[in-house]
Amino acid sequence: MSGWQTTNFILAILFLGFALFLWLRPYDGTGVPNTMYVKLISLTVLTIFFAFIFLIEFIFYLILKNNKK
């Protein structure tokens, strides 16, 4: 397994773990019960964060790929 695949696998496992944690916890960080609305907002923020990480990783991949030529 290459470094890129290992990194993406670890990030996917982290994303799934955090998503399950956010979805299944009964109360949020302030002690307020989690409603469907709060769960969706939390998952949206998590998805945007991981999308940003994957975007940075993809940009580095393109830069490294072009430098090899």
MODELLER restraints for C-alpha pairs under 7 A, 6 or more apart:
rsr = mdl.restraints
at = mdl.atoms
rsr.add(forms.Gaussian(group=physical.xy_distance, feature=features.Distance(at['CA:19:A'], at['CA:43:A']), mean=6.37, stdev=0.5))
rsr.add(forms.Gaussian(group=physical.xy_distance, feature=features.Distance(at['CA:22:A'], at['CA:39:A']), mean=6.67, stdev=0.5))
rsr.add(forms.Gaussian(group=physical.xy_distance, feature=features.Distance(at['CA:22:A'], at['CA:42:A']), mean=6.84, stdev=0.5))
rsr.add(forms.Gaussian(group=physical.xy_distance, feature=features.Distance(at['CA:23:A'], at['CA:39:A']), mean=5.91, stdev=0.5))
rsr.add(forms.Gaussian(group=physical.xy_distance, feature=features.Distance(at['CA:26:A'], at['CA:33:A']), mean=5.95, stdev=0.5))
rsr.add(forms.Gaussian(group=physical.xy_distance, feature=features.Distance(at['CA:26:A'], at['CA:34:A']), mean=5.64, stdev=0.5))
rsr.add(forms.Gaussian(group=physical.xy_distance, feature=features.Distance(at['CA:27:A'], at['CA:33:A']), mean=4.32, stdev=0.5))
rsr.add(forms.Gaussian(group=physical.xy_distance, feature=features.Distance(at['CA:27:A'], at['CA:34:A']), mean=5.01, stdev=0.5))
rsr.add(forms.Gaussian(group=physical.xy_distance, feature=features.Distance(at['CA:28:A'], at['CA:34:A']), mean=5.86, stdev=0.5))
